[in-house]
């Protein structure tokens, strides 16, 4: 969901000495969209949070890799590994450390000092045990370790990231809050800030700046707490703003509720812009995180923090809604300001013969505005262009069932009838009769005449004569006299034996 995940785990295979943070492969991306910023909706707190994250990364965290490498060079050169490696082997052999023992056993003996140096960075229980004297074979080894370890600890203390990231199995509120402002690399930072800005411009205006800040901090804390609960008993660490941003996502879904919002989605190779109720995104986002959490638990990505953040944010958002903390005026303004571009984009897709993309947009419009004949006609064109004969006939039937309100809409129905006739597909008499009645009632007289002429000799002659006579009488105004005489004359010529023909002769004689 996020461009980069906020969770991390230590591992000997890491290229970065601090941690492993894998890319969250963007198989799915759902990004809410917003209208351009203005003075009225400028998200000041959002931008302050962006600035804080940028300053922490490019200020406090810069140089951490070099400082950590220097610390670990000291670890290897000083001889600390001589005492800690056997202690770590006994430590992971203890109860409940099967996974750590398995990973340790797979490391070649020559690489174990470097492995232990990395693996124990985020394992305060191991270091605390050494300080208490556990793990050493004798007092001399403990004394030697006590002499060497302070210089190593001093070097680790200089690593800004290590001082503030969240460590698994350790309840530390300062670290839980501080970790949400740390990032592993520029791409991780950019991905999180992209979502922060997208959500902030929608959510900050809806709940206010101070509430938005409180939601970010409390939601991030909730994400960290959920990650701790899920991973309690493990070793590792976590950093990144994605837990707090996931909380903003959950709150956004609840605060905006059933209001329709515009968002961009990307799933594998399928992507588009659509509109839908905000609350519908919550189960999609949460389901994606839970799916990845259960299926990729060792991927180095904090799906547990994401899921916890979503739930924390949703609960906080529900509290804001229940206590009337939403700015309804802002949300109504957004609803009225957001232009619906689906029709224009569908036309563009049709022009590029991208019929599937056009149909997706047109299907949404048809569900929301079922009486739009131009949408029905466009769906017919998309199906016809795609070579879907059955779909084209179904769309044509939908179009012909509609009631035209303008001459242009009636013209669309006439054009489709002509295409169907050219394809050898005759519409049933009932459909033609219904079209004729609708066009007669709405004053689409030329279209009604075209329909009668297309019918030819099909159907009962008495019914056809009645329709021609009714159509002639619809031309009642003085300016319609010529058309009325023409239609009456056609009626006499076509159906001379019918009673309507006798009436037509009388009208023509007394015109």
C-alpha positions as CSV (number, residue, x, y, z in Angstrom):
1,X,0.0,0.0,0.0
2,X,2.8,2.4,0.9
3,X,5.7,2.9,-1.5
4,X,8.0,1.6,1.3
5,X,7.1,-0.2,4.5
6,X,7.9,1.2,7.8
7,X,8.7,-2.0,9.7
8,X,12.3,-3.4,9.8
9,X,14.1,-6.3,11.1
10,X,17.8,-6.9,11.8
11,X,19.4,-9.5,9.6
12,X,22.9,-10.6,8.8
13,X,22.1,-10.4,5.1
14,X,21.5,-6.7,5.2
15,X,23.4,-4.4,2.9
16,X,22.7,-1.6,5.4
17,X,24.4,-2.3,8.7
18,X,21.5,-0.9,10.7
19,X,18.6,-2.9,9.4
20,X,16.8,-4.5,6.5
21,X,14.0,-2.6,4.9
22,X,12.7,-4.3,1.8
23,X,10.7,-2.6,-0.9
24,X,7.0,-3.2,-0.6
25,X,6.4,-4.3,-4.2
26,X,3.7,-2.1,-5.5
27,X,1.3,-4.7,-6.6
28,X,-1.5,-2.6,-5.2
29,X,-1.6,1.2,-4.8
30,X,-4.7,3.2,-3.8
31,X,-4.0,6.9,-3.5
32,X,-6.8,9.4,-2.7
33,X,-6.7,12.5,-4.9
34,X,-7.5,16.2,-4.1
35,X,-8.2,19.4,-5.8
36,X,-5.4,22.0,-6.1
37,X,-4.3,23.7,-2.9
38,X,-5.6,27.2,-2.0
39,X,-5.2,29.5,0.9
40,X,-8.4,28.2,2.4
41,X,-7.4,24.5,2.4
42,X,-3.6,24.8,2.8
43,X,-2.5,21.9,5.0
44,X,-0.1,23.7,7.4
45,X,0.3,20.8,9.9
46,X,0.8,18.3,7.1
47,X,3.6,20.3,5.7
48,X,5.1,20.8,9.1
49,X,5.1,17.0,9.6
50,X,6.7,16.6,6.2
51,X,9.4,19.1,7.2
52,X,10.0,17.3,10.5
53,X,10.5,13.9,8.7
54,X,12.8,15.5,6.1
55,X,14.9,17.2,8.8
56,X,15.2,14.1,10.9
57,X,16.4,12.1,7.9
58,X,18.7,14.6,6.3
59,X,19.8,16.0,9.6
60,X,19.9,13.5,12.5
61,X,20.2,10.3,10.5
62,X,22.8,11.4,8.0
63,X,26.2,9.7,8.7
64,X,24.6,6.9,10.7
65,X,25.9,4.2,8.4
66,X,29.5,5.4,8.7
67,X,29.2,5.8,12.5
68,X,27.8,2.2,12.7
69,X,30.5,0.8,10.5
70,X,33.1,2.4,12.7
71,X,31.4,1.0,15.9
72,X,31.3,-2.5,14.4
73,X,35.0,-2.3,13.2
74,X,35.8,-1.6,16.9
75,X,33.6,-4.6,17.9
76,X,35.6,-7.0,15.6
77,X,39.0,-5.5,16.3
78,X,38.7,-5.1,20.0
79,X,38.1,-8.8,20.7
80,X,34.5,-8.3,22.1
81,X,33.3,-11.1,19.8
82,X,35.6,-13.6,21.7
83,X,33.2,-13.2,24.7
84,X,29.9,-12.4,23.0
85,X,29.7,-15.0,20.3
86,X,29.8,-18.0,22.7
87,X,27.4,-16.2,25.0
88,X,25.0,-15.5,22.1
89,X,25.2,-19.2,21.1
90,X,24.1,-20.2,24.6
91,X,21.5,-17.4,24.7
92,X,19.7,-18.5,21.4
93,X,19.9,-22.1,22.6
94,X,17.6,-21.2,25.4
95,X,13.9,-21.7,25.5
96,X,11.8,-19.8,23.0
97,X,14.8,-18.9,20.8
98,X,14.5,-21.6,18.1
99,X,14.3,-19.2,15.1
100,X,17.3,-17.2,16.3
101,X,19.2,-20.4,16.9
102,X,18.4,-21.7,13.4
103,X,19.6,-18.5,11.8
104,X,22.7,-18.5,13.9
105,X,23.6,-22.2,13.0
106,X,23.4,-21.4,9.3
107,X,26.1,-18.8,9.5
108,X,29.7,-19.9,8.8
109,X,31.9,-19.9,11.9
110,X,34.2,-17.2,10.3
111,X,31.2,-14.9,9.8
112,X,29.6,-15.3,13.2
113,X,31.3,-12.4,14.9
114,X,29.9,-10.0,12.3
115,X,26.6,-11.7,12.5
116,X,26.4,-11.4,16.3
117,X,27.4,-7.7,16.1
118,X,24.4,-7.0,13.8
119,X,21.9,-9.4,15.4
120,X,22.4,-7.9,18.9
121,X,21.9,-4.3,17.9
122,X,18.2,-4.5,18.7
123,X,18.3,-7.2,21.4
124,X,18.3,-5.4,24.7
125,X,17.5,-8.6,26.6
126,X,20.8,-10.2,25.5
127,X,22.9,-7.1,26.4
128,X,21.1,-6.8,29.8
129,X,21.9,-10.5,30.5
130,X,25.5,-9.9,29.8
131,X,25.5,-6.9,32.2
132,X,24.1,-9.1,34.9
133,X,26.8,-11.7,34.3
134,X,24.7,-14.3,32.6
135,X,26.3,-16.1,29.6
136,X,29.9,-15.9,30.7
137,X,31.9,-19.0,31.4
138,X,33.9,-17.5,34.2
139,X,34.6,-14.2,36.1
140,X,37.6,-13.5,34.0
141,X,35.6,-13.4,30.8
142,X,33.0,-11.2,32.4
143,X,35.7,-8.8,33.7
144,X,37.3,-8.6,30.2
145,X,33.9,-7.9,28.6
146,X,33.2,-5.2,31.1
147,X,36.5,-3.5,30.1
148,X,35.8,-3.6,26.4
149,X,32.1,-3.0,26.1
150,X,31.8,0.6,27.3
151,X,33.8,1.9,24.4
152,X,31.6,0.0,22.0
153,X,28.4,1.3,23.7
154,X,29.8,4.8,23.4
155,X,30.2,4.4,19.6
156,X,26.7,2.9,19.3
157,X,25.3,5.8,21.2
158,X,26.5,8.2,18.5
159,X,24.2,6.5,16.0
160,X,21.1,8.6,15.9
161,X,18.9,6.0,14.4
162,X,19.8,3.4,17.0
163,X,18.9,5.8,19.8
164,X,15.4,6.3,18.6
165,X,14.1,3.3,16.6
166,X,11.5,1.0,18.1
167,X,12.9,-2.3,19.4
168,X,10.7,-5.4,19.4
169,X,9.8,-6.8,22.9
170,X,10.6,-3.5,24.6
171,X,7.9,-1.1,25.8
172,X,9.4,2.3,25.3
173,X,7.0,5.2,24.6
174,X,9.8,7.6,23.6
175,X,11.1,5.1,21.0
176,X,7.6,4.2,19.8
177,X,6.9,7.9,19.0
178,X,10.4,8.7,17.8
179,X,10.6,5.8,15.4
180,X,7.7,7.3,13.3
181,X,10.0,10.1,12.2
182,X,12.9,7.8,11.1
183,X,13.4,6.4,7.6
184,X,15.7,3.8,6.1
185,X,16.6,5.6,2.8
186,X,15.3,8.4,0.5
187,X,12.9,6.2,-1.4
188,X,11.3,5.0,1.9
189,X,11.0,8.7,3.0
190,X,9.5,9.8,-0.4
191,X,6.9,7.0,-0.4
192,X,5.7,7.8,3.1
193,X,5.6,11.5,2.5
194,X,3.6,11.1,-0.8
195,X,0.8,9.4,1.2
196,X,1.2,11.9,4.0
197,X,0.6,14.9,1.6
198,X,-2.3,13.1,-0.2
199,X,-4.1,12.2,3.0
200,X,-3.2,15.4,4.8
201,X,-4.8,17.7,2.2
202,X,-8.1,15.8,2.5
203,X,-8.1,15.0,6.2
204,X,-6.5,18.1,7.9
205,X,-9.2,20.3,6.3
206,X,-11.9,18.0,7.5
207,X,-10.9,17.8,11.1
208,X,-8.6,20.8,11.7
209,X,-4.9,21.1,12.2
210,X,-4.5,20.3,15.9
211,X,-6.8,17.2,15.7
212,X,-4.8,16.1,12.7
213,X,-1.5,16.3,14.6
214,X,-3.0,14.5,17.5
215,X,-4.3,11.8,15.2
216,X,-0.9,11.4,13.6
217,X,0.9,11.0,16.9
218,X,-1.7,8.8,18.6
219,X,-2.3,6.7,15.5
220,X,1.5,6.2,15.1
221,X,1.7,5.2,18.8
222,X,-1.2,2.7,18.2
223,X,0.6,1.3,15.2
224,X,3.8,0.8,17.3
225,X,1.8,-0.9,20.1
226,X,0.1,-3.3,17.6
227,X,3.5,-4.2,16.2
228,X,4.9,-4.8,19.7
229,X,2.0,-7.0,20.6
230,X,2.3,-9.0,17.3
231,X,6.1,-9.5,17.6
232,X,6.6,-9.7,21.4
233,X,9.2,-12.2,22.1
234,X,11.1,-11.6,18.9
235,X,14.2,-9.6,18.3
236,X,14.3,-6.8,15.7
237,X,13.4,-3.2,15.3
238,X,11.0,-0.9,13.4
239,X,11.1,2.6,12.0
240,X,9.2,4.7,9.5
241,X,6.1,7.0,9.3
242,X,4.0,4.4,7.6
243,X,2.3,3.3,10.8
244,X,1.2,6.9,11.6
245,X,0.2,7.3,7.9
246,X,-1.8,4.1,8.0
247,X,-3.7,5.7,11.0
248,X,-4.4,8.7,8.8
249,X,-5.8,6.3,6.2
250,X,-8.1,4.6,8.6
251,X,-9.3,7.9,10.0
252,X,-9.8,9.3,6.5
253,X,-12.1,6.4,5.6
254,X,-14.3,6.9,8.6
255,X,-14.3,10.7,8.7
256,X,-15.3,11.0,5.0
257,X,-17.6,8.0,5.4
258,X,-19.9,7.4,2.5
259,X,-19.0,10.6,0.7
260,X,-17.6,9.8,-2.8
261,X,-14.0,10.7,-3.2
262,X,-11.7,10.5,-6.2
263,X,-8.7,8.2,-6.0
264,X,-6.1,6.6,-8.2
265,X,-5.6,2.8,-8.1
266,X,-2.9,0.5,-9.4
267,X,-3.2,-3.2,-9.2
268,X,-0.5,-5.1,-11.1
269,X,-0.9,-3.7,-14.7
270,X,-4.3,-2.3,-14.2
271,X,-4.7,1.4,-13.2
272,X,-7.2,4.1,-13.4
273,X,-8.9,7.0,-11.7
274,X,-12.3,6.3,-10.1
275,X,-14.7,7.7,-7.6
276,X,-16.2,5.8,-4.7
277,X,-17.2,6.1,-1.0
278,X,-14.3,6.6,1.2
279,X,-15.4,4.0,3.7
280,X,-15.1,1.3,1.1
281,X,-11.3,1.8,1.1
282,X,-11.0,0.7,4.7
283,X,-11.6,-3.1,4.2
284,X,-9.5,-3.0,1.0
285,X,-6.5,-1.4,2.7
286,X,-6.8,-3.5,5.9
287,X,-7.3,-6.7,3.9
288,X,-4.2,-6.0,1.9
289,X,-2.1,-5.5,5.0
290,X,-3.5,-8.6,6.8
291,X,-3.0,-10.7,3.6
292,X,0.7,-9.6,3.4
293,X,1.2,-9.9,7.2
294,X,0.1,-13.6,7.1
295,X,1.8,-14.4,3.8
296,X,5.0,-12.5,4.1
297,X,5.8,-12.2,7.8
298,X,9.6,-12.3,7.3
299,X,9.7,-9.8,4.4
300,X,11.2,-7.0,6.5
301,X,8.0,-4.9,6.1
302,X,5.9,-3.7,9.0
303,X,2.5,-5.0,7.8
304,X,1.7,-5.5,11.5
305,X,2.2,-1.8,12.1
306,X,0.2,-0.8,9.0
307,X,-2.7,-2.9,10.1
308,X,-2.5,-1.6,13.7
309,X,-2.3,1.9,12.4
310,X,-5.4,1.5,10.2
311,X,-7.5,0.2,13.1
312,X,-6.2,2.8,15.5
313,X,-6.9,5.6,13.0
314,X,-10.4,4.2,12.2
315,X,-11.2,4.1,16.0
316,X,-9.9,7.7,16.4
317,X,-11.8,8.8,13.3
318,X,-15.0,7.2,14.7
319,X,-14.5,9.2,17.9
320,X,-14.1,12.4,16.0
321,X,-17.3,11.7,14.1
322,X,-19.3,10.7,17.2
323,X,-18.3,13.9,19.0
324,X,-19.0,16.2,16.0
325,X,-15.4,17.1,15.3
326,X,-15.8,17.2,11.5
327,X,-15.8,20.3,9.4
328,X,-18.9,19.6,7.4
329,X,-18.6,22.9,5.4
330,X,-15.1,21.9,4.1
331,X,-16.3,18.4,3.1
332,X,-19.3,19.8,1.3
333,X,-17.1,22.3,-0.5
334,X,-14.8,19.4,-1.6
335,X,-17.8,17.5,-2.9
336,X,-19.0,20.4,-5.0
337,X,-15.5,21.4,-6.1
338,X,-14.4,18.0,-7.3
339,X,-15.1,17.8,-11.1
340,X,-16.3,14.5,-12.5
341,X,-14.1,13.8,-15.4
342,X,-15.2,10.2,-16.1
343,X,-17.3,11.1,-19.2
344,X,-14.4,13.0,-20.8
345,X,-11.9,10.2,-19.9
346,X,-14.3,7.6,-21.3
347,X,-14.4,9.5,-24.6
348,X,-10.7,9.6,-24.7
349,X,-10.5,5.9,-24.1
350,X,-13.0,5.3,-26.9
351,X,-10.9,7.5,-29.2
352,X,-7.9,5.4,-28.5
353,X,-9.9,2.2,-28.9
354,X,-9.2,1.3,-25.3
355,X,-12.7,-0.1,-25.0
356,X,-12.2,-2.0,-21.7
357,X,-11.1,1.1,-19.9
358,X,-13.9,3.1,-21.4
359,X,-16.5,0.5,-20.4
360,X,-15.3,0.6,-16.7
361,X,-15.9,4.3,-16.5
362,X,-19.2,4.1,-18.5
363,X,-20.4,1.3,-16.3
364,X,-20.0,3.5,-13.2
365,X,-21.8,6.4,-14.9
366,X,-24.6,4.1,-16.0
367,X,-25.1,2.8,-12.5
368,X,-25.3,6.4,-11.1
369,X,-27.2,8.0,-14.0
370,X,-29.2,5.2,-15.6
371,X,-31.3,7.6,-17.7
372,X,-28.4,9.0,-19.7
373,X,-28.8,7.8,-23.3
374,X,-25.4,9.2,-24.3
375,X,-23.8,6.9,-21.8
376,X,-25.8,3.9,-23.1
377,X,-24.8,4.8,-26.6
378,X,-21.2,5.0,-25.7
379,X,-21.3,1.6,-24.0
380,X,-22.9,0.3,-27.2
381,X,-20.0,1.8,-29.2
382,X,-17.4,0.3,-26.8
383,X,-18.9,-3.2,-27.1
384,X,-19.2,-2.9,-30.9
385,X,-15.7,-1.6,-31.3
386,X,-14.4,-4.5,-29.2
387,X,-16.2,-7.0,-31.4
388,X,-18.5,-8.1,-28.6
389,X,-21.7,-8.8,-30.7
390,X,-23.7,-10.1,-27.7
391,X,-22.7,-7.1,-25.5
392,X,-23.4,-4.7,-28.3
393,X,-27.0,-6.1,-28.7
394,X,-27.5,-5.9,-25.0
395,X,-26.3,-2.3,-24.9
396,X,-28.5,-1.4,-27.9
397,X,-31.5,-2.8,-26.1
398,X,-30.7,-0.6,-23.1
399,X,-30.4,2.4,-25.3
400,X,-33.6,1.7,-27.1
401,X,-35.5,1.3,-23.9
402,X,-34.6,4.8,-22.8
403,X,-36.9,7.9,-23.2
404,X,-35.1,10.6,-25.3
405,X,-35.4,14.1,-23.9
406,X,-33.7,15.8,-26.9
407,X,-33.6,15.4,-30.6
408,X,-29.9,14.4,-30.3
409,X,-30.8,11.6,-27.9
410,X,-33.5,10.4,-30.3
411,X,-31.0,10.6,-33.1
412,X,-28.7,8.2,-31.2
413,X,-31.5,5.7,-31.1
414,X,-32.2,6.1,-34.8
415,X,-28.6,5.6,-35.6
416,X,-28.4,2.4,-33.6
417,X,-31.6,1.1,-35.3
418,X,-30.0,1.7,-38.7
419,X,-26.8,-0.1,-37.7
420,X,-28.8,-3.1,-36.4
421,X,-30.8,-3.2,-39.6
422,X,-27.6,-3.0,-41.7
423,X,-26.2,-5.9,-39.7
424,X,-29.4,-7.9,-40.4
425,X,-30.6,-7.7,-36.8
426,X,-34.3,-6.7,-36.8
427,X,-35.7,-5.3,-33.7
428,X,-38.8,-6.9,-32.4
429,X,-42.2,-5.2,-33.1
430,X,-42.8,-4.5,-29.4
431,X,-39.5,-2.5,-29.1
432,X,-40.4,-0.6,-32.3
433,X,-43.9,0.1,-31.0
434,X,-42.5,1.4,-27.7
435,X,-40.0,3.6,-29.4
436,X,-42.7,5.0,-31.6
437,X,-44.9,5.9,-28.6
438,X,-42.0,7.5,-26.7
439,X,-40.9,9.6,-29.7
440,X,-44.4,10.6,-30.5
441,X,-45.0,11.7,-26.9
442,X,-41.7,13.7,-26.7
443,X,-42.2,15.4,-30.1
444,X,-39.5,13.5,-32.0
445,X,-41.6,13.4,-35.1
446,X,-39.0,13.0,-37.7
447,X,-37.4,10.1,-35.8
448,X,-40.8,8.5,-35.4
449,X,-41.3,8.8,-39.2
450,X,-37.9,7.2,-39.8
451,X,-38.9,4.4,-37.6
452,X,-42.1,3.8,-39.5
453,X,-40.3,3.8,-42.8
454,X,-37.6,1.4,-41.5
455,X,-40.4,-1.0,-40.5
456,X,-41.4,-1.4,-44.1
457,X,-44.0,-4.1,-44.6
458,X,-43.4,-5.7,-41.2
459,X,-46.4,-6.0,-38.9
460,X,-50.2,-5.7,-39.3
461,X,-51.3,-3.2,-41.9
462,X,-54.1,-1.8,-39.8
463,X,-51.7,-1.0,-36.9
464,X,-49.3,0.6,-39.3
465,X,-52.0,2.7,-40.9
466,X,-53.1,3.9,-37.4
467,X,-49.5,4.9,-36.6
468,X,-49.1,6.8,-39.9
469,X,-52.4,8.6,-39.2
470,X,-51.4,9.5,-35.7
471,X,-48.1,10.8,-36.8
472,X,-49.7,13.0,-39.5
473,X,-52.1,14.5,-36.9
474,X,-49.1,15.4,-34.6
475,X,-48.1,17.9,-37.3
476,X,-50.9,20.2,-36.1
477,X,-49.4,23.7,-36.4
478,X,-49.7,26.0,-39.4
479,X,-46.0,25.6,-40.1
480,X,-46.4,21.8,-40.2
481,X,-49.1,21.8,-42.9
482,X,-46.8,20.6,-45.7
483,X,-45.6,17.7,-43.6
484,X,-49.1,16.8,-42.6
485,X,-50.3,16.7,-46.2
486,X,-47.3,14.7,-47.2
487,X,-47.9,12.1,-44.5
488,X,-51.6,11.9,-45.3
489,X,-50.8,11.3,-48.9
490,X,-48.3,8.6,-48.1
491,X,-50.9,6.9,-45.9
492,X,-53.5,6.9,-48.8
493,X,-50.8,5.5,-51.1
494,X,-49.6,2.8,-48.7
495,X,-52.9,1.6,-47.1
496,X,-55.7,2.6,-49.4
497,X,-58.0,-0.1,-48.0
498,X,-57.7,0.9,-44.4
499,X,-60.3,3.2,-42.6
500,X,-57.5,5.7,-41.8
501,X,-57.0,6.2,-45.6
502,X,-60.6,7.3,-46.0
503,X,-60.1,9.8,-43.1
504,X,-56.9,11.0,-44.8
505,X,-58.7,11.6,-48.1
506,X,-61.4,13.6,-46.3
507,X,-58.7,15.8,-44.5
508,X,-56.8,16.4,-47.7
509,X,-60.0,17.4,-49.6
510,X,-61.0,19.8,-46.9
511,X,-57.5,21.2,-46.0
